[in-house]
Amino acid sequence: MSELSMSRTDRERFLADPHVGVLSVERADDPPLMSPIWYRYAPGSAVEFNTESAAEKVRLMEACGRASLCVQREESPPAYVTVEGSVSIEPATDDVRLEIATRYLGPDGAKAYLEVSEDDLTVTLSLHRWRTVDFSKL
C-alpha cells in the first residue's frame, strides 16, 4: 500500500484538519478502550486534546504512558492518518479548552460547551509513528 501513503506534508495537513479522532488506549485484560475526541494539531507539533480527569482513558494513559489516534475522511475518496506515541497529561487552560471547542463548534457553540463541560485536563500525544492511506491516489 506504499503507493497510497501520504507524504509528510500531506499527512500533517490532513491531521491538522478538523476531523473527529478516535483515541485508542491499551487495557491489561480487555480490548483497547476507544473514544472519540476533538483535538488540535499544527504541523510539526504534538496532538492535544482535553478530557475529564475522571475519564477511564486518563487512568489507562497514566498506566501505560501511550496512546494511538486515528482520523479519517469518510467521503469518497476515503483517507486516514493514524498516529502512535507517548502521552503527557497536564491541567487544562481556558485558552486551550476554548481553542479546541471553537475548532469543532464555532465561537458561540464553544462558549456554551465550556459552560457545561468538565474537561479539566489536556493530554499531549507525541507522535512517534505514522500510518497513512489516501485512496485519491488510485
N, C-alpha and C positions, 0 to 999 in steps of 0.2 A: 504494500500500500504506500510505499515511499513516494510514488508519483502523485499521490493525493495529499501528502503532507504540506503544511503551510510553511512559508518562510518565517524567519524570526519576526520580521516587520509585520507580516500578515497575522501571525498568531497573537502578537502583542496588541495590535489594533483590534482584533476580534475580541480578545479578553477585556479590553478597555470599553467596549460597547456595553450598554446596559441590559445584559441577559440576567435571568434568574438562574442562579447557580445551584447545583446540588452538591452539598458537602457530604463527604463520607469519612467516618472515623471508626477505627477498629474497636471491637469489643472482644474480650477474652473468650467468652463461651457462647457467643451468638454471632450471627452475621453482622457485618458493619452497620452502624447507625447511619442513615441517610437523612438529610434535612435540607429543604430548600432555603436559600439565603439570598439576601441582597448584599451587594459588595461594591467596593470601589477598587480601581486598579489604574495606574498610569504606567506606560511602557518603561521597563527597566526597574520597576519597584516591586513591592510585595502586594498581595491581595489583602484588603482589610474588610472586616465585617463586624457588625455589632450583634450582641446576643445578651440574653438574661443570664445572670450569674447562676441561677438555679437550673438552667437547662442541662439535660443529660449530656449533650455534646461537650459542654465545658468540662465536666468531670472526666469524660473519656479523653479529651485532648490533653488535659493536665496529666493523666496517667501515661499516655503513650508519647506525647510530645510532637505528634504529626497528624496530618490530615490530607485528603485529596478533594479536589473540586472539579466538577465537570460543568461546562456551559455549552449550550448548543443553539444552532439556528434550526428551527423546526420547519420553516417554509422551504420550498424547493429552490435551489439545490441545498440539501442539508450539509451542515458542517458542525464540528465540535472541537473544543480545546479542553484537555484535561491536564491539570497541574497537581503535583505532589510536593510536599515539603514539610518542614518543621513549623511549629506554631509557637507564638508567644502571646500572652494574654495580659492586658492592662485595663485599668479603669477607662471607661469611655468618656470622651469630652463632648460637650454640647455641639461643638463645631463639627466633629466627625459624624455624630448622630444625625445632625441636620443635613450635612452634605450627602450622606448615603440615602436618607429618606427622600430628599429632594430629587435625587437621580431617578427614583422609581415612581414617585407620587406627584412631582411638581411642588412648587412652593407652598400652595395652600394645603394640599394633602399632607405634605411633610409636617407642617406645623400641627395639624390635627393629630397625626400619628404620634408625634413626640409627646403630646399631652396624655396619651393612653398607653404608650409602650413603656416597658421596663428594661429596655436594652441598656445595661449599665457596664458592659464590658466591650472592649474592642479586641478582636483576635486578628493577629497579623500572621498570614501564611506566607512564609518564604518559599520561593519557587525553585525547587531543586531538579524536577523532572517535568518535561512537557510531552504530551502526546496530542497529535492533531490529525484531522482529516477534513478535507474540503472537497465535496463532490462536484463543485462547479468546475473542477479541473478535468472532468471526464470529457 
